[in-house]
Amino acid sequence: MPEGSEKGDLRLYRASNFPLEWTFERVLIKRPLVDAVMVQYNGDFWILASDFHRFGAQKNGELEAWFSSSPFGPWKQHKGNPLHNGDPGSGARNGGRPFVFNGELYRVGQDCAKTYGHKIRLFHVKNLTRSKFHEVEVPLGSQESKKGRNAWNGLRNHHLDALKLPSGDWIAVMDGDRVPSGDINTRFLLGTASLLGLVLIILLVGIILGVVRCVFPLSKCLSMGKRHDSQSVWVQPQVTSTVNRVLSRLNRGSSAIKGRVKLNSFAGISLLVICFALGLVLVCIGVQSFFGGNGAEEPYPIEGQYSQFTMLTMTYDARLWNLKMYIKHYSRCASVREIIVVWNKGEAPNPETDFDSAVPVHIRVEEKNSLNNRFKPDPQIKTRAVFELDDDILMTCDDLERAFKAWRKHPERIVGFYPRLNDGSPPKYRNERYARAKNGYNMILTGAAFVDSELAFSKYWSEDTDQGRALVDELFNCEDILLNFVMANSTTDRVVEYIHPAWAIDTSKLSSSALSRDTKVHYMKRTSCLRKFSELYRGFPLKKWEFGSRTDLWDF
């Protein structure tokens, strides 16, 4: 029974080749019913639906019932119709097929108070006869995500279909959305209104400054003519006297404004400042409405498929405040499945009580304070994709989602946000400005990078890397450089890829506990690592790759 409200009737189709081919069977009810569902209960077949064309019907707040002894009809109205007619948030509109559990009938309804299909509500039908109807709301039993707009059902979950399996278990499918109903139209209207408002403010400022002398130059309009080539005469445009009077009044009003507002007065300067501020606000609203998207930071599918990743960070007790902010922010990102915290020193926090997280948080307490712990194989990690991120870096969820998409296409690579070009003979460690100047990079820092947990971690902890890990412990530095060497030494293919972040904030600048606050000493240690690793691996395997090689321009 597909939606047939636009045709004005409810139609039944028979599956001629389930599930792709259907044949029209008959019209069941000649009414523009919405969200019609059929269920067999107490010896009768029932259709529950909404008819918003009924006189006095409240949109999204009306419910009717029809009954028959056969699914083919004839169908008769329930004596109590409409069963509901009121608040759109009451759940009157159907939100999926009713189902029977332990002999009791349950109806799924939509709460449309804030927007169409805002959320699902479940009702236990206590009494359903040809003359009576009574239902009470019961808990739905599903836990809402804490990811907010970034969740797959962040703003709406409007249809639920539950089915009992032969095993006795139940399975359900639900629709969800991150944006409200009519979001595109709303943003277009808001953007257009802000643009018109901006034009009016510019016009007002022009009048005050004397640049615009009148709003509508009537004399020019009236003196303009249109040449009719065939008769070689001038035809004057017809302007009605009413329109002429209105435009004249607008022009007189603009002159009055100019006469009353003095630029060198406090009122004049204040008015200009207010106009400038309002104009700036309207520009921001317009840009956000037309180009800012729907406000949700959504994941990027690959061939229609989505996935998830594990975030991993390494920290200790002196940086707990950073960690709390980190977990609260990143746990709301759409594709984050869980967060692993490698705890290197001090008393570990309680993941159940100390964090505001939308995903599970696991604390892995290490006996030894070592940077090598970052890449240690961990049975708690359930995903191949691991996003290694320092606890002092904040960036947008959209940046993470873009990098995750890039990594999914090439999981053998280190895909991240901080490129470096380390070259020379002997090699020298340099910052990102050097890489930009040379238009290339051969290393991605793992302080913000995706890696394959199975491939990268096993290689990093192999016996061949024992000497490299010992150097990392000795200098308490260079674990990211070592991973780049390990990955590059294992293949001749590309192993690094850069994604440019929209913005990133290094919160270590606000703390005295940063590991690399002395930049000169830090760079000296890393240069030493480059030279030692080159000796260990009998050469320098890091290959240079240019910026701007991606077609989507994510690496500029």
C-alpha positions in Angstrom: 0.0 0.0 0.0 2.2 2.9 -1.2 1.4 6.5 -0.3 -1.5 7.6 -2.4 -2.6 10.9 -0.9 -1.8 12.9 -4.0 -4.0 10.6 -6.1 -6.7 10.8 -3.5 -7.1 7.1 -2.8 -5.4 4.1 -1.1 -4.3 1.4 -3.5 -3.3 -2.2 -3.0 -0.6 -3.9 -5.1 0.2 -7.6 -5.5 3.8 -8.8 -5.7 4.2 -10.4 -9.1 8.0 -10.9 -8.6 8.8 -10.0 -5.0 10.3 -7.6 -4.2 10.9 -5.6 -7.4 7.7 -6.2 -9.5 4.2 -5.2 -8.4 0.8 -5.3 -10.1 -2.1 -3.0 -9.2 -4.8 -5.0 -7.5 -7.6 -2.6 -6.4 -8.5 0.7 -4.7 -9.1 0.0 -1.0 -10.4 3.3 0.2 -11.2 6.4 -1.9 -9.7 8.9 0.5 -6.3 10.7 0.5 -5.0 8.7 3.5 -1.4 9.3 4.7 0.9 6.6 6.3 -1.7 3.9 6.1 -0.9 0.6 7.8 -2.8 -2.7 7.9 -2.9 -5.2 10.7 -5.0 -8.3 11.5 -6.3 -8.2 15.1 -9.2 -9.8 17.0 -10.7 -11.4 13.9 -10.8 -8.2 11.8 -8.4 -6.5 9.4 -7.7 -2.9 10.4 -6.3 0.1 8.5 -4.9 2.9 10.6 -4.2 6.1 8.7 -4.5 9.9 8.7 -6.7 12.1 6.5 -5.5 15.6 6.7 -8.2 16.7 4.1 -10.9 15.9 6.6 -12.7 19.1 7.8 -11.1 20.3 10.9 -8.2 17.8 10.8 -5.0 18.9 12.5 -2.0 18.2 10.2 0.2 15.4 11.7 -2.2 15.2 14.7 -5.1 13.2 13.2 -5.7 9.4 13.2 -8.5 7.3 11.8 -9.3 3.6 11.7 -11.1 1.4 9.1 -12.1 -2.2 9.5 -13.1 -5.2 7.3 -13.4 -8.9 7.4 -11.0 -9.2 4.4 -7.9 -7.3 3.4 -9.6 -6.6 0.1 -12.6 -4.8 1.7 -15.1 -3.5 1.7 -13.7 -1.1 4.4 -15.9 0.7 6.9 -15.1 3.6 9.1 -14.6 3.2 12.8 -17.5 4.9 14.7 -15.0 7.0 16.7 -13.2 8.6 13.8 -11.2 10.6 14.1 -9.6 8.6 16.9 -7.1 11.5 17.5 -7.2 15.0 16.3 -4.9 17.5 18.1 -1.3 18.1 18.9 1.2 17.1 16.1 3.5 16.0 18.9 1.0 13.5 20.3 2.2 10.6 18.0 -1.2 10.4 16.3 0.4 10.0 12.8 1.6 6.5 12.1 5.3 5.8 12.2 5.4 2.3 10.9 3.5 -1.0 10.9 1.7 -2.1 14.1 2.9 -5.3 15.6 1.6 -7.9 18.0 3.8 -9.0 21.0 2.6 -11.6 23.5 -0.9 -11.3 22.1 -1.0 -7.5 22.6 -1.2 -4.9 19.8 1.3 -2.0 19.6 1.1 1.0 17.3 4.1 3.1 16.3 3.5 6.9 16.0 5.4 9.9 15.0 6.1 12.9 17.2 6.0 15.8 14.7 6.0 18.7 17.2 9.3 20.2 16.1 9.5 18.9 12.5 8.0 16.1 10.5 9.1 12.8 11.9 11.0 14.3 14.8 10.9 11.0 16.8 9.1 7.7 17.3 6.6 7.0 20.1 5.2 3.6 20.9 1.6 3.0 22.1 0.0 -0.1 23.6 -3.5 -0.5 22.1 -5.6 -1.6 25.1 -8.9 -1.7 23.4 -9.7 -1.9 19.6 -13.3 -2.9 18.6 -15.6 -1.6 15.8 -16.9 1.1 18.2 -14.1 1.6 20.8 -10.4 2.6 20.7 -8.0 3.2 23.6 -4.2 3.2 23.7 -1.5 4.3 26.2 2.1 5.3 25.5 4.8 2.9 26.6 8.6 3.3 26.5 10.1 2.7 23.1 13.1 0.9 24.6 15.8 2.4 22.3 18.7 4.5 23.5 19.1 7.8 21.8 22.6 8.7 20.5 24.6 11.4 22.2 26.3 12.4 19.0 23.6 15.1 18.3 23.3 16.3 14.7 26.2 14.1 13.7 24.3 10.9 14.5 22.5 9.1 11.6 19.2 10.0 13.4 20.4 13.2 15.0 17.3 15.2 14.3 14.7 12.7 13.1 13.7 9.1 13.4 10.3 8.8 11.9 9.5 5.2 10.9 10.0 1.9 12.7 9.3 -1.5 11.2 9.6 -4.4 13.7 9.5 -8.1 12.7 9.7 -11.3 14.7 12.2 -13.9 13.3 11.6 -17.6 13.2 14.2 -17.9 16.0 12.0 -15.9 18.3 14.2 -12.8 18.2 13.1 -9.5 16.9 14.7 -7.2 14.4 13.7 -3.7 13.4 14.5 -1.1 10.7 14.3 2.6 11.4 14.5 5.7 9.2 16.7 8.5 10.5 17.9 11.9 9.3 20.4 14.6 10.4 18.3 17.6 9.1 14.8 18.8 9.7 12.1 18.5 7.1 12.2 21.3 4.5 15.7 22.3 5.5 16.8 23.3 1.9 13.8 25.5 1.4 14.2 27.1 4.8 17.9 27.9 4.2 17.1 29.3 0.7 14.4 31.6 2.1 16.6 32.7 5.0 19.5 33.4 2.6 17.3 35.4 0.2 15.9 37.4 3.1 19.4 38.2 4.4 20.5 39.3 0.9 17.5 41.6 0.5 18.2 43.0 4.0 21.8 43.7 3.0 20.7 45.6 -0.1 18.4 47.8 2.0 21.2 48.5 4.5 23.6 49.4 1.7 20.9 51.7 0.2 20.4 53.3 3.6 24.1 53.9 4.1 24.3 55.4 0.6 21.5 57.8 1.4 23.2 58.9 4.6 26.6 59.4 2.9 24.9 61.3 0.0 26.0 58.7 -2.6 22.4 57.8 -3.4 20.2 60.8 -4.0 17.0 59.0 -4.5 15.7 55.4 -4.3 13.9 55.4 -7.6 14.9 57.9 -10.4 11.4 58.5 -11.7 12.3 61.3 -14.1 14.8 59.1 -15.9 12.2 56.3 -16.1 9.6 58.5 -17.4 11.8 60.1 -20.0 13.0 56.7 -21.3 11.3 55.4 -24.4 11.2 52.3 -26.5 11.8 52.6 -30.3 9.3 50.7 -32.4 11.3 50.0 -35.6 8.4 49.4 -38.0 6.7 52.7 -37.3 9.7 54.8 -36.2 7.9 56.3 -33.2 8.7 56.5 -29.5 6.3 54.7 -27.2 6.3 56.0 -23.6 6.1 53.4 -20.9 2.8 53.5 -19.0 3.3 54.2 -15.3 0.1 54.4 -13.2 -0.4 57.4 -11.0 -0.7 55.2 -7.9 2.8 53.7 -8.5 4.1 57.1 -9.3 2.8 58.5 -5.9 4.3 55.6 -3.9 7.7 55.9 -5.5 7.6 59.7 -5.0 6.9 59.2 -1.3 9.9 56.8 -1.0 12.1 59.3 -2.7 10.9 62.1 -0.3 11.5 59.7 2.6 15.1 59.2 1.5 15.6 62.9 1.3 14.2 63.3 4.8 16.6 60.7 6.2 19.5 62.5 4.6 18.3 65.8 6.1 17.9 64.5 9.6 21.0 62.4 10.0 24.2 64.5 10.4 27.4 62.5 9.7 29.5 64.5 12.2 27.0 63.8 15.0 27.0 61.0 17.6 23.6 59.8 16.2 25.0 59.7 12.6 28.1 57.8 13.6 26.2 55.4 15.8 23.7 54.7 12.9 26.6 53.9 10.5 28.2 51.6 13.1 24.8 49.8 13.6 24.3 49.5 9.8 27.8 48.0 9.4 27.3 45.5 12.2 23.9 44.5 10.9 25.3 44.2 7.4 28.1 41.9 8.7 25.6 39.7 10.5 23.4 39.5 7.3 26.4 38.5 5.2 27.3 35.7 7.7 23.7 34.5 7.7 23.5 34.6 3.9 26.8 32.8 3.4 25.9 30.2 6.0 22.4 29.7 4.5 23.6 29.3 0.9 27.0 27.6 1.3 27.2 26.4 4.9 25.3 23.2 4.6 22.8 21.8 7.0 24.9 22.0 10.1 25.5 18.3 10.5 29.1 17.0 10.0 28.2 13.8 8.1 30.4 10.8 7.1 31.5 10.4 3.6 30.4 7.1 2.0 32.5 5.0 -0.4 30.2 3.3 -3.0 27.3 3.9 -0.7 28.9 2.2 2.3 29.8 3.7 5.6 32.3 2.4 8.2 33.7 3.4 11.7 37.1 3.9 13.3 38.7 3.8 16.7 40.3 6.9 18.1 43.5 6.4 20.2 45.3 9.0 22.3 48.2 8.8 24.7 48.3 10.9 27.9 48.9 11.0 31.6 47.5 12.6 34.8 48.8 16.2 34.3 46.8 16.5 31.0 43.4 15.2 32.3 41.6 18.5 31.6 42.8 18.2 28.0 41.5 14.7 27.8 38.0 15.6 29.0 37.6 18.2 26.4 39.1 15.9 23.7 36.6 13.0 24.5 33.6 15.3 24.7 34.3 16.7 21.3 35.5 13.8 19.3 33.1 11.2 20.6 30.3 13.2 18.8 31.9 12.6 15.4 29.7 10.4 13.3 32.2 7.6 12.4 33.9 7.3 15.8 33.1 3.9 17.3 35.1 4.1 20.5 38.1 5.8 22.1 41.1 4.1 23.5 43.2 6.1 26.0 46.7 4.9 26.6 47.5 6.0 30.2 51.3 6.3 30.7 51.6 7.8 34.2 49.6 8.6 37.3 46.2 7.5 38.6 43.9 6.6 35.7 40.5 8.2 35.5 37.2 6.3 35.6 35.8 6.1 32.0 32.2 5.7 33.4 32.1 8.8 35.5 34.9 11.2 34.5 34.0 11.8 30.9 31.1 13.1 28.9 31.3 10.7 26.0 28.9 9.6 23.3 30.9 6.4 22.6 32.6 3.8 24.9 35.9 4.9 26.4 38.6 2.4 27.4 41.6 3.2 29.5 44.7 1.1 28.9 47.1 1.6 31.8 50.7 1.0 30.8 53.5 -0.1 33.3 56.1 1.8 31.4 55.9 5.4 30.3 56.9 5.0 26.6 55.9 6.6 23.4 56.0 3.2 21.8 52.8 2.3 23.6 50.9 4.4 21.0 51.3 1.6 18.4 51.0 -1.4 20.6 48.6 -4.1 19.3 45.4 -4.0 21.5 42.6 -6.6 21.5 40.2 -3.9 22.6 40.5 -2.3 19.2 37.6 -3.7 17.1 38.3 -1.8 13.8 41.1 -1.9 11.3 41.1 1.9 11.1 42.7 3.7 14.0 42.9 7.5 14.2 46.0 8.4 16.2 45.5 11.9 17.6 47.4 13.8 20.2 45.2 14.9 23.1 46.1 18.5 22.6 44.8 18.9 19.0 41.3 20.0 18.3 39.8 20.0 14.8 36.4 19.6 13.2 34.6 16.3 12.8 34.3 17.0 9.1 38.1 17.0 8.8 38.3 13.6 10.4 35.5 12.2 8.1 37.4 13.5 5.0 40.6 11.9 6.1 38.8 8.7 7.0 37.4 8.5 3.5 40.8 9.0 2.0 42.2 6.2 4.2 39.4 3.8 3.3 40.5 4.1 -0.3 44.1 3.4 0.6 44.3 1.6 4.0 47.9 0.7 3.5 48.8 4.4 3.8 49.4 6.8 6.7 46.7 9.5 6.1 47.0 12.6 8.2 47.0 16.3 8.6 50.7 17.3 9.4 53.1 16.8 6.5 56.8 17.1 6.7 59.6 17.0 4.1 62.8 15.7 5.6 65.7 15.5 3.1 69.3 16.4 2.7 72.5 14.5 3.2 72.6 13.9 6.0 68.8 14.3 6.5 67.5 17.1 8.6 64.1 17.5 10.4 62.2 20.6 9.3 58.7 22.1 9.8 55.7 22.3 7.5 56.8 25.7 6.0 59.7 24.0 4.5 57.5 21.3 2.9 55.3 24.0 1.5 58.2 25.9 0.1 59.5 22.7 -1.7 55.9 21.8 -2.7 56.1 18.3 -1.3 56.2 16.0 1.7 57.6 12.5 2.5 56.3 12.0 6.0 53.0 12.3 7.9 53.2 12.9 11.7 51.1 10.4 13.6 49.9 13.0 16.1 46.9 13.2 13.8 46.8 10.4 11.3 44.9 7.2 10.3 46.7 3.9 10.2 45.8 0.3 9.7 46.0 -1.2 13.2 46.6 -4.7 11.9 49.3 -3.8 9.4 51.1 -0.8 11.0 51.1 -2.1 14.6 52.4 -5.5 13.8 55.3 -4.1 11.7 56.1 -1.5 14.4 56.4 -4.2 17.1 58.3 -6.8 15.0 61.8 -7.9 15.9 63.3 -5.8 13.1 62.2 -2.7 14.8 63.7 -3.4 18.3 66.6 -1.0 17.9 64.3 1.7 16.6 62.0 1.4 19.5 64.9 1.4 21.9 66.0 4.8 20.4 62.5 6.1 20.9 62.6 5.2 24.6 66.1 6.7 24.9 65.1 10.1 23.4 61.4 10.0 24.4 60.7 11.1 20.9 60.5 10.1 17.2 57.9 7.2 17.4 56.0 8.8 14.5 59.2 9.1 12.4 60.0 5.4 13.1 56.5 4.3 11.9 57.0 6.2 8.7 60.4 4.5 8.2 58.9 1.1 9.0 56.0 1.5 6.6 58.1 3.0 3.8 60.7 0.2 4.1 58.1 -2.5 3.6 56.9 -1.5 0.1 57.8 0.5 -2.9 54.3 1.9 -3.1 53.1 5.2 -1.6 52.7 5.1 2.1 51.8 8.7 3.1 48.9 11.0 2.1 48.1 14.5 3.3 44.7 16.0 4.0 44.4 19.7 4.7 42.3 20.5 7.8 39.9 23.4 7.8 41.3 24.5 11.1 43.2 22.9 14.0 44.0 24.3 17.5 47.0 23.1 19.5 45.8 23.4 23.1 49.3 22.5 24.4 50.1 26.2 24.0 47.7 26.7 27.0 49.5 24.1 29.1 53.0 23.7 30.7 53.0 19.9 30.1 53.7 19.9 26.4 56.3 17.4 25.3 57.9 19.5 22.6 57.8 23.1 24.1 61.6 23.6 23.5 61.4 23.6 19.7 65.2 23.8 19.1 66.0 20.7 21.3 62.9 18.9 19.9 64.1 19.4 16.3 67.7 18.3 17.2 66.4 15.1 18.6 64.3 14.4 15.6 67.2 15.1 13.2 69.2 12.6 15.2 66.5 10.1 14.8 66.4 10.6 11.0 70.1 9.8 10.8 70.0 6.8 13.1 67.0 5.3 11.3 68.6 5.9 8.0 71.6 3.8 9.2 69.3 1.1 10.6 67.4 0.8 7.4 70.5 1.2 5.1 69.2 4.3 3.4 66.4 6.8 3.4 63.2 5.1 2.1 60.9 8.1 2.4 59.6 9.3 -1.1 58.5 12.8 -1.8 54.9 13.5 -2.9 53.5 16.8 -4.2 50.7 18.8 -2.7 47.6 19.2 -4.8 47.6 15.8 -6.3 44.1 14.9 -5.3 41.2 15.7 -7.7 39.0 16.9 -4.7 41.8 19.4 -3.7 41.7 18.1 -0.1 45.5 18.2 0.0 46.2 21.8 -0.9 
